Amino acid sequence: MFSIEFSSKSLKNIDDIKKYISEDNIIIADKVIGSILNTIQYLSIFPELWPVKIRDLREIVEPVYKYIIRYKIIDNMINIIIIYKFQNK
């Protein structure tokens, strides 16, 4: 199992997502953050299932609320780089 490390940017992303959603509904905010964290925990087991997208970065989409989690694998560690909302064009 891989360990997980959060960049300062990804921690700020989590905080910003929670604050933004909490303005309308704290219960939903907690569910969204929980789902993001569950997806990240899944990465600790299967980090290489998702291909490299840009340089050496990979990304997974949190399946319920559609947040993109961009990460890098370094040895036996997953570094969470950024988390943001998927936008349809």
For each residue, the residues with C-beta under 8 A, 3 or more apart:
1: 44 45
2: 43 44 45 47 73 76 77 78
3: 44 76 77 78
4: 40 41 43 44 77 78 80
5: 77 78 79 80
6: 10 11 14 79 80
7: 10 11 79 80 81 82
8: 11 12
9: 12 13 81 82
10: 6 7 13 14 80 81 82 83
11: 6 7 8 14 15
12: 8 9 15 16
13: 9 10 16 17 82 83 84
14: 6 10 11 17 18 33 36 83
15: 11 12 18 19
16: 12 13 19 20
17: 13 14 20 21 29 32 33 36 67 83 85
18: 14 15 21 22 29 30 32 33
19: 15 16 22 23
20: 16 17 23
21: 17 18 24 25 28 29 32
22: 18 19 25 26 29
23: 19 20
24: 21 28
25: 21 22 28 29
26: 22 29 30
27: 30 31
28: 21 24 25 31 32
29: 17 18 21 22 25 26 32 33
30: 18 26 27 33 34
31: 27 28 34 35
32: 17 18 21 28 29 35 36 65 67
33: 14 17 18 29 30 36 37
34: 30 31 37 38
35: 31 32 38 39 62 63 64 65
36: 14 17 32 33 39 40 62 65 67 69 83
37: 33 34 40 41
38: 34 35 41 42
39: 35 36 42 43 60 62 63 67 69
40: 4 36 37 43 44 69 78 80
41: 4 37 38 44 45
42: 38 39 45 46 60
43: 2 4 39 40 46 47 60 69 71 78
44: 1 2 3 4 40 41 47 78
45: 1 2 41 42
46: 42 43 49
47: 2 43 44 50 58 71 73 78
48: 73
49: 46
50: 47 58 59 60
51: 58
52: 55 56 57 58
53: 57 58 59 70
54: 57
55: 52
56: 52 72 73
57: 52 53 54 70 71 72 81
58: 47 50 51 52 53 70 71 72 73
59: 50 53 68 69 70 71
60: 39 42 43 50 68 69 71
61: 66 67 68 69 86
62: 35 36 39 65 66 67 68 69
63: 35 39 66
64: 35
65: 32 35 36 62 85
66: 61 62 63 85 86
67: 17 32 36 39 61 62 83 84 85 86
68: 59 60 61 62 83 84 85 86
69: 36 39 40 43 59 60 61 62 80 82 83
70: 53 57 58 59 80 81 82 83
71: 43 47 57 58 59 60 78 79 80 81
72: 56 57 58 78 79 81
73: 2 47 48 56 58 77 78 79
74: 77 78 79
75:
76: 2 3
77: 2 3 4 5 73 74
78: 2 3 4 5 40 43 44 47 71 72 73 74
79: 5 6 7 71 72 73 74
80: 4 5 6 7 10 40 69 70 71 83
81: 7 9 10 57 70 71 72
82: 7 9 10 13 69 70
83: 10 13 14 17 36 67 68 69 70 80
84: 13 67 68
85: 17 65 66 67 68
86: 61 66 67 68
87:
88:
89:
